[in-house]
């Protein structure tokens, strides 16, 4: 049967029920994310890494899974079937080939790598397509170098790479398999041999070849119902001549009863996944039976069967031999049976499983329990179970004894309480605390309170963990609150105790008390507590504390809940903290320029004091700001740019221009200001101010040609004055003048043609000038 807590199989009897021998393997279904994937899609291939699993599907997706089957990453690779996935030893790079001829190699974390398209389905990666086997290597320039290992000799359907050896399966004919398995040595760049297939009557596409490296020099080949174990050996130098430096010796070959779907090594034994066909007298056609997983011991001319298990995988009646795959984890005795709609994990049984089997078979030998120090006793309350717990307590293995109580004591609350008091007597309440019943069946509150007080005396962190993990209904909350309060008298600043007390208050719905503690501790959960329990009325007098803790979060929360805490209330609370008031009003203004208009006058001084960069944008965007007050503040602080803006907005443009010229001494800004106002008097003031300042004159000559007649400026320049870049400025003036003449002539021509009916529409001005 399957371990408790795992998703059950239809029958939950993946092992033969009438088996009298202890099984060698145990099974569990890979569930969680895999279940959801296979409900909508079908598995086509899978590869195993020590860190994770990679699953390919018929719909062209690749999923990275943890060992429990949870999805950690998903890749949309192709619209069609994924044929094979390969991973490097580090688990950082993946190679994927698909039915539409795509081969991709990329980093799982960088997505940088190699992409190639072929004109036929790619069955296996590393990397090959139907007729050629190509080896891609990166050279020192980080470019891909391609070598052809196999070409034009048939279709390649399987490939396995181990150390310096590559083995691949070649089919010359889809229906009649006349070829074999080729082995290539990368280190010497030599093809070593071609291992021929004995039985060629089975269609190779229906009964594919299985390849598996047992180690760096031993290849296991399964064809149909035959198995060959090939050892790659070094050839004697005297025998080499023109031969490869290595050769292959068949160390074992035998026939099996069923068709082979997969092979994997298990120490010196083999794990075989078989596809079984049986005939039924009740059906007109043959139906497909459950697959079998056998452990066998290879011999020179045969094998010995160690164990054989029939597996109930989903939809096994619809599967064929080619629908099953067997993958294994190198270094671990984990075997994955992959079918389109199910993935089952097989692993070697351990001592705990041995004990379970003995208990299930009612083999209660006392010596077994005395020998095994830890086990999972899946049994009802019995004398043997209690004897085993007593034995563990006597040995001092309290943690294991406490864990076994869950199985042995079950739902007997009287026995549970007796055991708790026994653990208290021996000073081991902590050991049993994590295993106490806490669901529908519970002990008396006094039991849980006794354990909590034990932790409170010696382990504040452990006490806090229990408070978080145990439902509050298990104990009297006020009793524990009082106990914590007593300890806080001795250690009033202990953050662990204070946080735990806040959690106790929260459970007791005394949210105000919990809020005070969270604010005092600057605890990150304070905002969650406020939102979850709608404590906005409780924080009206704690706004300063909230903002001192986290200004951004506090302001966002206050603005998001203006219906619960009004702007007026917030402003009143922050009246003595102007720097905080500014942050709040600034964000309010950013959200809505009109909501806080009654505070805009106050904001002028706040911006001037705490945030001058945002003062000018505020003055520009606010229509409720009193200009006289703003001008007064800006002049007091000698804020020239802000003063210039306010003067121009109030209509005192001449004074604004004067400040730009005299205080900012910025001719470009002065010219731009004059252009914006388009006032002849301002231009006159600007020229008068600039006439004795050569840099200003240069700026005017370069910019006023389209607004003021430059002759007026040129006539006023004193004779002998040195003007920087005068020649370039005069050339620009002449160019602008010529352009104006052309525009006038063009406009005259257009108007004339319009008047005489020669044109009926006018092109945009830019096109007119071009023409």
Protein Blocks (a to p, Z undefined) as FASTA:
>chain_A
ZZehiacdfklpabcfklcbdcfbdcdddehjlmmmmmmmccfbdcddfkbccdddfkop
acdddfkopafbdcdfbfcdcfbdcddfkopaccdddfkopacdddfklopacddddfbd
cfbghiacfkbccdddddfkopacdddfbghiaccfbdcdehjbccddddfbfklccbdc
ddddfklopafbdcddfblmbcfklmccddddfblmbccddehjaccddddddddfklnm
macfbdcddfbdcddfbdcfbdcdehjbccdddddddddfkbfbdcddddddddddddfk
bccdfbdcddddehklmpcfklpccdddehiacdddddfkbccddddddfklmmmmmmmn
opacfklmmmpmbdcddddddfklmmmmmmmmmnopamlmmmmmmmmnmmamklmmmmmm
mmmmnopmmmmmmmgcfblbccdfklmmmmmmmmmmmomklmmmmmmmpcfklpcfklmm
mmmmmmmmmmmmlmklmmmmmmmmmmnopaklmmmmmmmnopaklmmmmmmnopmlmmmm
mmmmmmmmommlmmmmmmmmmmmmcfklmmmmmmmmmmlmmmmmmmmmmmomklmmmmmm
mmmmmmmmmommlmmmmmmmpckbcfklmmmmmmmnopaklmmmmmmmnopamlmmmmmm
mmnopaklmmmmmmmnopaklmmmmmmmmmmmmklmmmmmmmmmmmbcfklmmmmpcghi
acehklmmmmmmmmmmmmmmmmmmmmmmmmmmmmnopacbdcdfklmmmZZ
